């Protein structure tokens, strides 16, 4: 019986999560979580989302953080449950997604089971999280939960981990939750802003690059105002897609590759690069070299310097505020002329449209991208797994709004497409959501189809089937190696979907693809589309003589 005024530590933990605004906990609990689970059962603010694998739970929690900016929470038991979180932790940490993992542990004060199932989870999580801690007393739960949330959401957001041993969960305590504090990010220093403005005004051909760290609500608004006032054209990285509507006439394209693409020719024309929200976890959108253009680094943190990135000017602070300051101070240079840069974008659009017109079967990836874009409404969300199609979509799919193209250009893991789409469908039930997965990546977390059906979600899972790990096979061929070790068999995906209670479809032609995509968009429930794809001409991603084109332009 509890002492007067005291409660179980697990009850306190749930209260702390409620105080932080937690809405969902995703995961696969084990026997070491039973006190926590019992306390959670009495919460009227937090919903448990039971998944079929801890990795799927972690991906869902990370995607919650990506969409909302608030910490997504997931739970697993000790040992194998905790190790199954590792990939999701790295996914959130590298991708800048606030996410908290809670894992159980055997009693730490008295143990009757020796080392059974025990490994040092805190030490394991240390290199791949912003914060990891074993709770050794119930009284410490409020401060550790508040600290974990603070660090998860502080720029750059990422993963945190708390371990709750069985005996600590069962302790009694009179501690109370700590309310969230109100904090504002520091503003950029005015002298740094003035230095940046002078460099931009002095330039003959400035250009704006939008990276992962700029994918925040207020930052997008400020960047659009900056572009509209100055007329400076912009490009994005893969994780910066949609920050400004890509139908904008000053959009130059997405740097889906690091060099050699149309968009890089436009960058080569620039003598000043305003690099906003750059994160070294992404492949570099351009390479710096001695004597090259002036680079202005605008971010919440100073630049990580490496051989291809060493900016001359840094504007550090809240990015939205920094862009606002620059926009308010700048006087656009009337001699700027960006026609040459924009001509590269026109050439890329013409090149892509030519490829997209190829209605062969199995489906050619550029045609697939065009069909998906035509099908999805302006606020529809596509969630990509990882494969060569990610490059096709990054380059060819026009994003109209932020966070409508969720891809992973940080850890670049396979298996996240379906859980990411499930979380998107939960958060935005009135919007159309599509997971786009290779057959290899889909099969890594295919068990979550049951979770999606059980939750009554409305989403489409588009599987691009080539019966191989296609991207690696393409690279293998380009390196002159024999075709070896990268092909496999697949189940009948239509029957597979139906076995879970989902709707299965198989594409039989280019015209049929259009019909199936529209049907799945307009029909409630979980749909799976088996779409055979032809990756035999992946080299057409860059199958154009861009050097010759440069001379012509």
N, C-alpha and C positions, 0 to 999 in steps of 0.2 A: 504493500500500500504506500502511495506517495506521501512524502512529508508535506505538511501544510504549506501551500504557496509554491510547491515545486511540481514540475511535470517531466515527462520523459524527454530525453534529449532528441529523440527522433521526432517528437511532436514539435519541439522548438525549431528543428531544422526545417520542417515544412512551413512553419510560421515565418521563418526568415525568407524562404523562397517566395512566399505569398507577398511579403513586404517589398520584395524586389520586383513584383509584377509578373512572376512566372505564370504562364498559362498552360504549358504542356510539359510533361516529362516523358521522353521516349526511351524505350529500352526493353531489356530482358532481365528481370530481377532473378536473384538466386536466394538460397536459404540465408545467406549472410545479410540480405536486405530486408528480411521479413518484418523487423520492427519499423523500418522506414516505410515499407509498403503498407503496413497497418495504419500508420499515421497518415499516409497519403490518402487512404480510403475514406478518411473523414474530412478531407479538404473539399470545400465547395467552390474553390477558385482554380485548382490545378487539375488537369485531366491527364490520366495515364494513357499513353499510346503504346500498347504492347506490340513490339515488332518480332520478326522471326530470326533476326540476327543483330548483334550489337553494332556491327558496322553500318547497317541500314539506319539504326537509331541515331548513330553519331552523325551520319550524313544529313538526316532530317533536322537534327538540332542545329547543325552548322548552317543549313539553308534558312532555317528560321532566323538565325542571326544575320545572315546576309540580306534578307528581305527587310527586316524590321530595324536592324541596328541594336536590338536588345538581345540579351544572352539566351541562347537555346540550351535546354538542359536535358541530359540523358543519363541513364543509370544502367549499371551492370554489376555483376557479382565480382568476387575476387578471381585471381588466376586466369583461366581461359576467357572469362567474360571481359576482364580488364584488357587482356592482350588483344582481343578483337576490336577494341577502341583505337588502337594505335594508328591505323590508316586514317580514320576519321579525324583524329586529333591533329595529325599532320596536315590534312586537307583544310581544316579550319585555321590552323596556325599560319600556314603559308598563304592561304587565300584571304586572310584578314576578316574572318567571320567569328564573332563572339560566341563562344560555346563552353558550357561547363559539363564536365563528366563527374559523376558521383559513383564511386565503386565501394563495394563492401570489403570486409576483411575479417579473419578469425579474431577472437578475443586477444587483446594485446597485453592484458594484465595476468590472465591465467589461461593457459592453453593445454588441452588434454589430447590434442591430435598431432603433436610434434610439428613437422614442417609440411604436413599434407596440404597440397594446393597453394602453398604460400610462396610468393615471389615478391621482390621489392618493387611494388607497383609505382610508388612515389619516385624512386630512382629511375625507373623505366620511362616515366612521363616527363622527367625533368628536361631532356633535350628538345622535346616537341611541344612544350606548353610555355605560357607566360608565367604560370604559377602552379605549383603542386604541393599538397600538404596533407599529412595524416592527422586527423583530429584525435587528440589524446585526452580530451576532457570535454564534457558537455558544456561547461561554462564558456568555452572558447568558440562555440559554433557561431554565434552572431557576428563576431569580429572577423572570423575566417570567411564566412559566406559574403559579408560586405566587401572584404578585400578582394575576394575572387571575382565578384561581379565588377568591381571597379577596374581591375586590371583587364578583364575580358573585353570590356567596352572601350577602354582608353585606346587612343590611336597609338600604334596600329592595333586594331582588335585582333583577338586570337583565342586560343584554347586555354582553359584552366581545369584543374582537377582537384577534387577533395576525396579523401578516403575516410569512410566512416566504419570503424570496426564494430563488431556485434556488441561487445560489452559497453562501448561508449554510447551506442545508440540506445541502450537499455538503462543508462544512468539517469538520475533525476537531477534537475537543476532549476534554479530560480532566475536564470538569465533571461533577458528579453531581446527581441529582434532590434537591430540598429537601423533606424530609418535611412533611406537613401539621401545622400547629400546633393546639393545643387552646385554644379561646377560649370564654368565656361572655359573653353580652350583659350590659351594665350593668343593675342593678336600679333600679326607680323609687325616687326619694327619699322617705323616710317622711313628711316634712312635706307633700309634694304629695299623697300618698295620704290623709293625715288630712284635708286640706282638701277633697278629693273626697268622702270619706266623710261629712263634716259637711254638705256641700251636698246629698247624696243623702238623708240622714236627715231633713234639714229640709224637703225637698220634699214637696208634697202628691200629686204624680203623676209620679214619675220613669219614664223609658222607656229601653230599651237599643237601640242601633243597631249592628249588626255589619257591618263593611266588609271590603274586600279584604285589608287587612293583618292581619286576625284569622284568616284562613284558613290556620292552622298547627295541627299536631296537638295540642300541649299547650294551646294557647289555647282550642281547642274544649272540652276537658275542663274547664278552669277556668271558662269562661263558663257551661257547663251547671251546674256547682256553684254559681256565683253566682246564676243564675236560680232554682235549686231552693231555695236558702237564703232569698232575698229575696222571691220571688214577683213580681219586676218583669218585665213582659212585654217581648218583643223583636221587632224586625224586622230584615231584612237588606237590603243592596244586592244587585245582581245577582251580583257576584263574592264575596259573602259567603254565598251560598246553601249550605245543608247543614252549616254550621259547627256548628249545633245541629239535631237532627232536627226538621223542620218539622211533624211530627205532634204536637209538644209543645203542650199546651193553652194555653200562654202565647205562642205564636207569633202575631204580628199581620199577617204578610205580607211580601212583598218589594217594596221601593221600585223597581219597574221603571221608573217615571217619576219626574220630579223634583217634581211637584206635582199636586194635583187628584184623587188616587186615594183609595180607601177608607183605605189605610194612613196617608195624610197627615192624615186627620181624627183618627186616633188620636194622631199626633204633635202635632197642634194642641191636644189635651187636656193635653199634658205641660207641666210647669213646670221640668223638669230632664231634659236629654238626655245620656246616657252614650254617647259616640260612640267606638266601639272600632275601631281599625285604619282610620280614615278616610284615603282617598287621593283627592286632588283630580283624579286622572285619570278617576275615575268621575263620572257625572252626579250632582250633589248629591242625597242622599236627602231633604233638607229644606233650606229657606232660612232663614237667620238674619236677624233684623231688630232694630233698636234697641228696647230694652224687652221683648224676647222672653224665652223660657226660658233658664235657665242651661245652658251647654253645657260638658261635661267631655270634653276631648280625651285619649284614652288611646292612645298609640302609641309606636313606637320613636323617632320624631323629632317635633320641635315642629311645630305646625300651620303650613301655608302659608295665610296670611291673604288673603282676597279680600272683595269687597263682601257676599257672602252666607255667609261663614264666618269668624268671629272669636271663638273660644272663650274663655271667661273663666277656666277652670281647665285646666291641662295636667299630665298624669301621664306622664312620659317615661321609657322604659326597656323592658326585655323585657315584652311585652304579657301573656304568660301569668303571669309573676311579679307584674305590677301588679294584674291581676284577682284573683289569689290573695290579695295583701295587702289589697285592698279587701274581698274576701269574708270574710277572717278578722276584720277590724276592725269591719265594719258590724253595726249592730243594726237589723233591719227595723222600720219604723214601722207600728204596729198600726192606724193610721188610714188607711193606704193602701187605696184601693178602685179596682180596674181594670176593673170591670164595663162601664163606658161604652166604654173602649178596645176591650175584647174583643168588644163588640157589633158594632163595625165589621167585625171579622174574620168574625163569623158572617154578616153581611150580604154581605160579599164572596164567601164560600164559596157562599152561596145564589145569588148573581148568576152566579157562574162555573158552578155546576152546571146552572143553567137554560140557559146558552149551550151547555154541553158535551152537552146532551141532543139538540141539533139534528143529526140524522143525514143531512142533505142530501148530495147529490153534484153537483159536486165537493165535497170534504171541507171543512167549516167548521173553521177553526183551533182553537177551543176543544174541539171534539169530537176532533180529532187529538191534542191534548195529553193528554186523558183516556185515549184508547186507548193511547198510548205509555206513560203511567204505569201503566196496568193490565197491560201486557205485560212491562215491565221488572222484574226482581227487585229486592230491596231494595238490593243492592250494584251494580246495573247502572249503567253510565256512558253518559250522552248527551253528545255533543260538537256544539255548535251552531256553524254558520257565522253569517253576519250577515244580518239581514233583519227584517221586521216580526214574523215568527213568534217571534223572540227575545223580544219583549215578552210575547207570549202564553205562552211557556214559562216565562219568569221569574216571571210572576204566577200561572200555573195549575198548574205541575208541582211536586209536593211532593218536595223533596229529603230523603232520609233520612240520608245520610252526606256528609261533606266530599268535595269534588272528584268528585262524581258528576254534577254539571251543569256542564260546562266551556263557558262562553261568554265572549265577549270584549266587555267593557264599558269597555275602555280605548282601544285603537286602533280597535276595532270594524271590523276588516278583513274582507273577503270572502276566501274561499279556504282558510281554516284548518280547517274542519270535518273534512274527510276525513283530512288528515295528523294532526290531533290524535287522531282516533279510532284511526288506525293505531298511534300510539304507545301509546295506552291499551290496545289489544288485545295489543301486545307485552309490556307490563309486567304485565298482569293476564290471562293466557290463560284462567283459570278463571272470569272474570267476563264478563257479556254487555255488549257495546259497540255503540253506535249513533251514526253520524254523521247529523246532521239538517241538511240543506243546501237552500237555495233553488236553483233551476235555474241562476241566474246565478252564484252563488258556487261551486257544484259544478264548473261548466265551467272555472273559473279554475285548478283543479288536478286536473282529471279524469284526467290522465295517470298519477297515482299509483295508480289502480286496478290497473295492471300491477304496481306494487311490492307492493301488498297481496296480490295473488294469488301472486306469486313468493315472498313471505315465508310463505305458507300461513296467513294470519291468519283468525280467525273474527270477522267483524263484519258489521253491516248498514248500508247507506247508504240513508237515506230522503230522496228528493228531492221537495221540495214544488214542483210545477210549476204555474206560472201564465203562462209564456211572456213574462215581463216582469221588469224590475227593480221588483218590487212595492211595496217600501217607499217608494221615491222617487216612484213613480207615485201612491201614496196621498197623499203630501204635496203633490204637484203638484195633485191634484184639490182638496184641502182649501184650498190657496192660491188657488183660482179660476182656475188656468191651464188652457189647452187640453191635452188628452191628446196628448202629442207626444214622440217620441224615446226611448221607454223600453220598447218591445216588440220581440221577436225570435222567431226560430224555434228549435227544438230538434231534436236527433237522436232517433231511436227508442231510448229509453234501455234497453229490454229487449235489443235487438240489440247496442247499445253495450256493455252489461255482458257479454254472451255472447262478444263479440269478444275480450275480455280473459281469458276463461276463468272469469268470475264467473257467478252465477245472477241472472237478470233476472226481475222481477215487475212487473205493472201493476195498480194498484188499480182496481176497477170499481164498488165501492159501499162504503157505510159498514160493512156486515157483512163484506164481502170484506177490507177493511182489517184488521179484527181477526184474520181467518184468516191473512192474509199475514204480519202482524207476529209472530204466534205461531209460524208455520212457520219464519220466518227466525231467530227466537230459538233454536229447538230443532234447527236443521239446521246442521252445520258448514260452514265456507267463507265466501267473500265474497258477500254478497247486495246487490243494488241494487233498490230499490222506487221505481217511478215513481208518485207519488201526486198527482193533480190536486187543487188547492186553490182555494177560493173566498174571495178577499180583498175581495169587494164590500162587506162590512160590517165592515171593520176599525174603524170608529168605535165599534163595540160594545165595544171595549176599555174605554171609559168611557161607554157608553150607559146611564147611570143618573143620576137627579137626586140627586147626593150631598148637595147643600145641603139639599134637602127631607128626605133621610134623616137628616142631622145633627140637624135639629129634632125629628124623631120619636124619635131615640135619646136 
